[in-house]
Amino acid sequence: MMLKGLVKRLQENRFFLLFIVLMLVFRSAVADWNSVPTGSMKPTILEGDRLLVNKMAYDIRVPFTHLSIVKIADPLRGEIIIFDSVKADKKLVKRVIGVPGDVIEMRQNRLIINGQVLDYEIRNKLVSNTDSIENLLGLEHMIRVHDTPSRLANFGPVTVPDDYYLALGDNRDASADSRVIGFIPRAEITGRAKTVAFSNDYDNYYRFRPQRFMHTL
């Protein structure tokens, strides 16, 4: 009797269950949103931002797996990627700085890519941090550095291997990125983020930030 009752319930709710399954497949393989709980990507991304993630930006994958069926593109320098880091044992959001073959080094929070020292322009001087525009070989974006550089402010030179990427947080002295976990395997990268869907202010009773709604990164 219990089995018959269960089967009846499943039949009665089959359209709802189908909807749930399709929604899970969509979020796994097509598009999703990703919350950002830390400030490692400040000032570009704030704590409480919910990012729209294009999961078909680089690959078409078997739902609920990292198995790529069709390769669409490779991540480009400057793109914000989402990846399931095995070494960190969690999902991370960082910016691609080095692609395969690049030679990267950093001196006092200033990047040198393939022998070219990047240009920086100070925009905001905060209490203990400085926001600057970093010209990533043609792509400008904001970064934040501490007035007193951390142990992460210098590294390299290192050469990015094939099928790996070097990714950093925009909050350079407060990000556990490739300087901590090493190069990012291509297979771990699950999507690209270009837009903030919406945002809640963790320091203000989780109030909605209207200025962040559909904000372009």
C-alpha positions as CSV (number, residue, x, y, z in Angstrom):
1,M,0.0,0.0,0.0
2,M,2.8,2.4,0.8
3,L,4.5,1.7,-2.5
4,K,1.2,2.3,-4.4
5,G,0.7,5.6,-2.5
6,L,4.2,6.7,-3.4
7,V,3.7,5.9,-7.0
8,K,0.4,7.8,-7.0
9,R,2.1,10.9,-5.4
10,L,4.9,10.8,-8.0
11,Q,2.3,10.6,-10.8
12,E,0.3,13.5,-9.4
13,N,3.5,15.7,-9.1
14,R,5.3,14.5,-12.2
15,F,5.3,17.9,-13.9
16,F,6.6,19.7,-10.8
17,L,9.3,17.0,-10.4
18,L,10.2,17.4,-14.1
19,F,10.5,21.1,-13.6
20,I,12.8,20.6,-10.7
21,V,15.0,18.2,-12.6
22,L,15.2,20.5,-15.6
23,M,16.1,23.5,-13.4
24,L,18.9,21.6,-11.7
25,V,20.3,20.5,-15.1
26,F,20.1,24.1,-16.4
27,R,21.9,25.4,-13.3
28,S,24.5,22.7,-13.6
29,A,25.3,23.0,-17.3
30,V,24.0,26.2,-18.7
31,A,23.8,29.1,-16.3
32,D,23.7,29.8,-12.6
33,W,24.3,32.4,-10.0
34,N,27.2,32.4,-7.5
35,S,27.3,34.2,-4.2
36,V,30.5,36.0,-3.1
37,P,31.1,35.7,0.7
38,T,34.6,37.3,0.9
39,G,36.3,40.5,-0.2
40,S,39.1,38.8,-2.3
41,M,37.9,40.5,-5.5
42,K,37.3,44.0,-4.1
43,P,36.8,46.6,-5.4
44,T,35.4,44.9,-8.5
45,I,33.2,42.4,-6.6
46,L,31.7,43.1,-3.1
47,E,30.8,40.7,-0.4
48,G,27.1,39.8,-1.0
49,D,27.2,40.1,-4.8
50,R,25.4,37.4,-6.7
51,L,27.2,36.8,-10.0
52,L,25.5,35.6,-13.1
53,V,27.7,32.6,-14.3
54,N,27.8,31.5,-17.9
55,K,28.5,27.8,-17.7
56,M,28.7,27.4,-21.4
57,A,31.3,30.1,-21.9
58,Y,34.1,27.6,-22.3
59,D,32.6,24.1,-22.5
60,I,29.4,22.2,-22.9
61,R,29.6,19.7,-20.1
62,V,27.7,16.6,-18.9
63,P,25.3,18.0,-16.2
64,F,26.6,17.5,-12.6
65,T,30.1,16.6,-13.8
66,H,33.2,18.4,-15.1
67,L,33.2,16.2,-18.2
68,S,33.5,18.4,-21.3
69,I,31.5,17.3,-24.4
70,V,32.4,20.2,-26.6
71,K,35.1,22.8,-26.1
72,I,33.7,26.2,-27.0
73,A,36.6,28.6,-26.1
74,D,39.5,29.0,-23.7
75,P,39.6,31.6,-20.9
76,L,41.2,34.9,-21.9
77,R,43.5,37.1,-19.9
78,G,41.4,39.5,-17.8
79,E,38.2,37.4,-17.6
80,I,36.6,36.6,-14.3
81,I,36.3,32.8,-13.9
82,I,34.6,30.5,-11.5
83,F,36.3,27.2,-10.7
84,D,36.0,24.3,-8.4
85,S,39.4,24.2,-6.8
86,V,40.6,20.8,-5.6
87,K,43.5,22.4,-3.6
88,A,41.3,24.9,-1.9
89,D,38.4,22.4,-1.6
90,K,35.8,25.1,-2.6
91,K,34.5,27.1,-5.4
92,L,36.5,30.3,-6.1
93,V,36.1,33.5,-8.2
94,K,39.3,35.1,-9.6
95,R,40.6,37.0,-12.6
96,V,42.7,35.3,-15.2
97,I,46.1,37.0,-15.3
98,G,48.2,34.4,-17.1
99,V,47.3,32.1,-20.0
100,P,49.4,29.1,-21.1
101,G,52.8,30.1,-22.2
102,D,52.8,33.5,-20.3
103,V,55.8,34.4,-18.1
104,I,54.4,36.2,-15.0
105,E,56.1,37.9,-12.1
106,M,55.1,40.4,-9.5
107,R,57.2,43.0,-7.7
108,Q,55.7,45.1,-4.9
109,N,52.2,44.3,-6.3
110,R,53.1,45.4,-9.8
111,L,52.8,42.7,-12.5
112,I,55.2,42.0,-15.3
113,I,53.8,39.9,-18.1
114,N,56.1,38.5,-20.8
115,G,58.7,41.1,-19.8
116,Q,56.2,44.0,-20.0
117,V,55.6,46.0,-16.8
118,L,52.0,46.9,-16.5
119,D,50.7,50.4,-16.1
120,Y,48.9,51.5,-12.9
121,E,46.9,54.7,-12.1
122,I,45.8,55.5,-8.6
123,R,42.1,56.3,-8.3
124,N,41.2,56.1,-4.6
125,K,43.3,56.4,-1.4
126,L,41.6,54.7,1.4
127,V,42.5,54.5,5.1
128,S,45.0,51.6,4.7
129,N,44.5,50.6,1.1
130,T,44.8,52.1,-2.4
131,D,42.5,51.4,-5.4
132,S,44.2,51.7,-8.8
133,I,43.5,50.9,-12.4
134,E,45.6,48.1,-13.7
135,N,46.2,48.0,-17.5
136,L,46.3,44.3,-18.1
137,L,47.9,44.5,-21.6
138,G,44.9,46.5,-23.0
139,L,42.2,45.5,-20.5
140,E,41.7,48.0,-17.6
141,H,40.2,47.0,-14.3
142,M,40.4,48.1,-10.7
143,I,42.6,46.5,-8.1
144,R,43.2,47.1,-4.4
145,V,46.5,46.9,-2.5
146,H,47.5,47.4,1.1
147,D,49.7,50.3,1.9
148,T,52.0,47.8,3.6
149,P,52.4,45.0,1.1
150,S,51.9,41.4,2.3
151,R,54.0,38.4,1.6
152,L,51.9,37.9,-1.5
153,A,53.2,41.1,-3.1
154,N,56.2,39.4,-4.8
155,F,56.6,36.2,-6.8
156,G,58.1,34.7,-10.0
157,P,58.9,34.8,-12.7
158,V,56.9,31.7,-13.4
159,T,55.8,30.2,-16.8
160,V,52.1,29.1,-17.1
161,P,52.0,25.5,-18.2
162,D,49.8,24.1,-21.0
163,D,46.2,23.5,-19.9
164,Y,46.7,25.7,-16.8
165,Y,46.0,29.3,-15.9
166,L,47.3,31.8,-13.4
167,A,44.5,33.7,-11.6
168,L,44.6,36.4,-9.0
169,G,42.1,38.2,-6.9
170,D,41.7,42.0,-7.5
171,N,42.2,42.6,-3.7
172,R,45.8,41.6,-4.2
173,D,46.9,41.5,-0.5
174,A,43.8,39.6,0.7
175,S,43.3,36.8,-1.8
176,A,44.2,33.1,-1.6
177,D,44.7,32.7,-5.4
178,S,47.4,31.1,-7.6
179,R,50.0,32.5,-5.3
180,V,48.7,30.1,-2.7
181,I,47.0,27.2,-4.5
182,G,49.1,27.2,-7.7
183,F,48.1,27.2,-11.3
184,I,44.4,26.6,-12.1
185,P,43.8,23.4,-14.2
186,R,41.6,24.1,-17.3
187,A,39.3,21.2,-16.3
188,E,38.4,23.0,-13.0
189,I,37.1,26.1,-14.7
190,T,33.3,25.9,-14.8
191,G,32.2,29.3,-16.0
192,R,32.7,33.0,-16.6
193,A,31.1,36.0,-14.8
194,K,30.5,39.4,-16.4
195,T,27.4,40.6,-14.5
196,V,26.2,41.0,-10.9
197,A,22.6,39.8,-10.8
198,F,21.9,41.5,-7.5
199,S,23.6,42.2,-4.2
200,N,22.9,42.3,-0.5
201,D,24.9,44.4,2.0
202,Y,26.1,42.0,4.7
203,D,27.0,45.0,7.0
204,N,23.6,46.6,6.7
205,Y,21.0,43.9,7.6
206,Y,21.4,42.3,4.2
207,R,19.7,45.2,2.5
208,F,19.4,45.1,-1.3
209,R,22.0,47.3,-3.1
210,P,20.0,48.8,-6.0
211,Q,23.2,50.2,-7.6
212,R,24.6,46.7,-8.0
213,F,21.5,45.3,-9.8
214,M,22.7,43.9,-13.2
215,H,26.0,45.7,-12.7
216,T,28.6,45.0,-15.4
217,L,32.0,43.8,-14.1
